[in-house]
């Protein structure tokens, strides 16, 4: 049985509320950003809790359920069906196993690295061409 650590992954300068699922082997399963309506229920999304309040608005409940389904599938895919246990850490730095997992994660060189956005050369040429030509599809832009 593998432990998946769930913890608050915000930096002091982060405007959003971000939580991460990190396996005991240093594999980052997911980092999810929650808005003020969904953050009270992040535990449900990460499988720390089993039910949502019945009175929750569908516009809030549906994204939480979809996030949960995706995370459960990711947990099963990485560690095997139901061969994992989520564990909430309110003070992750005091947990030796979490510290070991973070050391492994950081050694891979991808710690807190944002997802890289890459464009193919033809796509980049079209984007820059549209901006430079003032194409209607590019909208009005002020370049500095």
Phi and psi in degrees as a GROMACS rama.xvg file:
@    title "Ramachandran Plot"
@    xaxis  label "Phi"
@    yaxis  label "Psi"
@TYPE xy
-96.8545  140.627  UNK-2
-92.3776  134.604  UNK-3
-114.318  114.337  UNK-4
-81.3136  129.216  UNK-5
-111.351  127.19  UNK-6
-151.221  158.479  UNK-7
-72.5384  121.925  UNK-8
-112.4  28.356  UNK-9
-79.6979  147.43  UNK-10
-97.8309  157.959  UNK-11
-56.749  -26.0988  UNK-12
-91.9193  -3.14753  UNK-13
-71.9109  129.435  UNK-14
-80.4266  -20.4644  UNK-15
-103.223  173.141  UNK-16
-106.014  109.951  UNK-17
-116.826  134.19  UNK-18
-126.229  146.71  UNK-19
-125.868  146.056  UNK-20
-109.943  119.155  UNK-21
-127.053  124.652  UNK-22
-72.5196  157.891  UNK-23
-62.3506  -17.6478  UNK-24
-91.0251  6.46407  UNK-25
87.077  6.60719  UNK-26
-84.3216  124.201  UNK-27
-82.2944  117.206  UNK-28
-79.8519  -46.0457  UNK-29
-166.652  153.558  UNK-30
-127.902  122.346  UNK-31
-120.334  134.764  UNK-32
-99.4869  129.689  UNK-33
-111.924  146.2  UNK-34
-93.0382  174.166  UNK-35
-59.4451  -26.5761  UNK-36
-78.5785  -33.1181  UNK-37
-95.3908  -21.5042  UNK-38
-58.9384  -32.6488  UNK-39
-63.7271  -14.8913  UNK-40
-116.46  20.5613  UNK-41
-60.0438  -31.0706  UNK-42
-61.3571  -36.5412  UNK-43
-65.4605  -45.3158  UNK-44
-59.9564  -38.1465  UNK-45
-90.2142  6.45259  UNK-46
71.2488  24.3005  UNK-47
-83.2469  -25.9586  UNK-48
-124.045  156.242  UNK-49
-105.078  -16.1619  UNK-50
-135.971  152.774  UNK-51
-102.882  150.983  UNK-52
-59.4211  136.795  UNK-53
-62.6626  -28.8639  UNK-54
-84.8475  4.17065  UNK-55
-66.6738  133.103  UNK-56
-58.8481  137.458  UNK-57
-56.786  -31.8179  UNK-58
-66.5294  -19.5719  UNK-59
-97.8507  -41.2307  UNK-60
-67.9921  -40.3726  UNK-61
-62.7021  -46.6013  UNK-62
-63.333  -34.9911  UNK-63
-65.3241  -42.9415  UNK-64
-64.4896  -41.3513  UNK-65
-64.6335  -40.6002  UNK-66
-63.3599  -42.1872  UNK-67
-61.5116  -46.4666  UNK-68
-58.6681  -43.6533  UNK-69
-64.8899  -41.3309  UNK-70
-68.3103  -41.3349  UNK-71
-60.4563  -41.1899  UNK-72
-64.4392  -40.3125  UNK-73
-66.2271  -42.9012  UNK-74
-58.262  -48.3345  UNK-75
-63.5176  -40.6148  UNK-76
-63.7889  -42.544  UNK-77
-78.7986  -42.2972  UNK-78
-113.026  -0.803442  UNK-79
94.5939  149.752  UNK-80
-56.1638  118.434  UNK-81
57.5415  23.926  UNK-82
-99.6998  37.3564  UNK-83
-148.027  160.128  UNK-84
-142.243  118.972  UNK-85
-76.0186  141.985  UNK-86
-135.097  118.571  UNK-87
-77.3195  131.183  UNK-88
-118.729  110.335  UNK-89
-77.9781  -25.3539  UNK-90
-131.951  76.1938  UNK-91
-59.2149  -34.7397  UNK-92
-66.2777  -12.0123  UNK-93
-91.5665  -1.74074  UNK-94
-101.788  115.042  UNK-95
-60.6057  -41.1638  UNK-96
-64.6559  -38.7453  UNK-97
-63.9607  -43.7673  UNK-98
-59.9929  -41.3329  UNK-99
-63.7345  -43.3935  UNK-100
-62.9438  -40.3974  UNK-101
-65.4989  -37.0981  UNK-102
-61.3476  -42.509  UNK-103
-64.9492  -45.6135  UNK-104
-59.2346  -47.5608  UNK-105
-66.8655  -31.7625  UNK-106
-65.7455  -20.9021  UNK-107
-76.5377  -12.6256  UNK-108
83.4856  11.3167  UNK-109
-116.025  17.4054  UNK-110
-64.0504  125.694  UNK-111
55.5345  18.5344  UNK-112
-76.7908  128.769  UNK-113
-67.9517  154.075  UNK-114
-61.5039  133.491  UNK-115
-83.481  131.655  UNK-116
-95.1627  124.355  UNK-117
-126.996  141.625  UNK-118
-117.577  144.896  UNK-119
-68.7286  160.07  UNK-120
-57.3988  -46.6112  UNK-121
-61.6312  -39.1971  UNK-122
-66.4475  -41.0583  UNK-123
-65.1611  -39.7457  UNK-124
-62.1568  -43.7689  UNK-125
-63.9097  -41.8878  UNK-126
-62.2745  -49.6238  UNK-127
-65.9083  -36.9682  UNK-128
-63.9741  -41.9139  UNK-129
-64.966  -39.2057  UNK-130
-67.9157  -46.0039  UNK-131
-68.6163  -33.8035  UNK-132
-86.3447  -7.21211  UNK-133
70.7092  31.1935  UNK-134
-54.7567  140.214  UNK-135
-57.1414  -31.1073  UNK-136
-70.4854  -19.8567  UNK-137
-86.2386  -16.2143  UNK-138
74.4778  176.296  UNK-139
-81.7345  134.071  UNK-140
-134.649  147.333  UNK-141
-111.181  120.249  UNK-142
-99.7142  134.375  UNK-143
